[in-house]
Amino acid sequence: MEKTRILGEEETTIELNGMLPYGTILANGNYEIRGSLGQGGFGITYLARDLMLERDVVIKEC
């Protein structure tokens, strides 16, 4: 693993390619990363699950 990044009040490790691993929980347990949709010059876009509303959402990491 490359390094550790703080996300909200939780810690997670980042894979060598810089993307968050599947299953990473963000925003104090509100979202779960389900996969990557794309990566470009402005960041990474993820498919995630809103655990409170029980629906899929898109999260952009800039």
N, C-alpha and C positions, 0 to 999 in steps of 0.2 A: 504494500500500500504506500501511496505517495505522501499523504499528510492528513491531518484532521481538520475539519471545518465545523464551526459552530452554527447550528441552524435553529433559531429560536432558543429554547432552553435545553435543547438536546444536542448531542454530539454524534457525528457519523463520520466514517472514513470515506475518502474519495478514491475511486479506482484510478489506475494509472492514466487512463484516457481522459480524466477530468469529469466524467459523468457520474451522477449519483447512482448507486446500485439500486436494482429493483427491490421494492419493499421498504425503502427509506421513508421514515415518518417525518413530516415537516409541520411547522406552525403548531407546536404543542399538541400534536396528535390529531390535527384536523385533516391532513392530506397524506396519502400514501403514493409514492412513485410507482407507476406501473410499467414505464418504459420511456425510451427517448424517441421523439418525433423528428428531431433534426438538430444540426449544429452549424453555426455560421459565425460571421464576424462580430455579431452583437451578443452572442451567448448560446445557450442550449435550451431547447424547448422540450418539455416532458409531457407525457400523458400521465395524469394522476387521478386518484379517486378522492373525492370529497367525502370523508367518512361520516360527517354530520348529516349531509343532505343525501348521501348514498347515490351520487352521480359522478360521471367522469368529467374532468376539467383539464385545462391546459395550463401549465405553469412555465413561465419564461424566466430563466436564470440569466441575468445580465452581468 
